[in-house]
């Protein structure tokens, strides 16, 4: 395989084995191992074997669905498919293989995958262009064990009756794509479905406050100790809703709060706790223009289950 350069001076590109581009463009798949540096430290000399086993499983599944290998960088792979249905079918099969493989005791190797369709440009024997960049960014937004795809993939996959469902996660601003991209999670039998919000992204149209911790943060009591009120006090208005979900990082019990106004995400607070440096009441009440947080139950509160 040839090397695929991602994030360099010219961004994502790949030396390719040419695939004819169908109407609507090609479907690109990027994969990457989650926490690979920690795995190298943990497995030491055995990491190379684990890497080859994981690559062999993915390559076999992708080949069975007519995928063409384009390149790789480190522990990540880049493939192209002629149809979104083939690409998604391949990623589901590959995730099942990786997730249920018997890795060494105490080790869980997990792979993030991103799928995107669109036109590509060939320059100097390489695939280049925004479609390649966006596919790479979608992969980077996924968590280990998760398959994320763009809106361009969803329609053809549903029309082909692929045995999966597409969970609409909302519109997120990916690095380098300020207009926002609607992301979907591929759900299928044998795959985990519960993940934190997409990594390194911002919900479109919203303000995000993300709390980071140094050292060993103390476990949080969780969001069940909180109630939510209108900014002026009293019950939330009919056009304001609060969703509580799992944080993308932080100590046990950390959570995120998403505030919607008229159905659109207006504010998001990630990595909150009850008490401590990331105390929800202190952070939200300092930044929000829509809600106030109280640390005791209130009849005026209204929290909705997390979306997606």
Beta strands, then each sheet from edge to edge (+ up, - down):
strand 1: 4-5
strand 2: 13-15
strand 3: 26-33
strand 4: 68-73
strand 5: 76-81
strand 6: 111-118
strand 7: 121-123
strand 8: 126-128
strand 9: 147-150
strand 10: 165-174
strand 11: 177-187
strand 12: 202-203
strand 13: 207-210
strand 14: 227-230
strand 15: 240-246
strand 16: 255-261
strand 17: 264-272
strand 18: 291-294
strand 19: 303-305
sheet 1: 1+ 2- 8+ 7-
sheet 2: 4+ 5- 3+ 6- 9- 11+ 10- 12+
sheet 3: 13+ 17+ 16- 15+ 19+
sheet 4: 14+ 18-
end
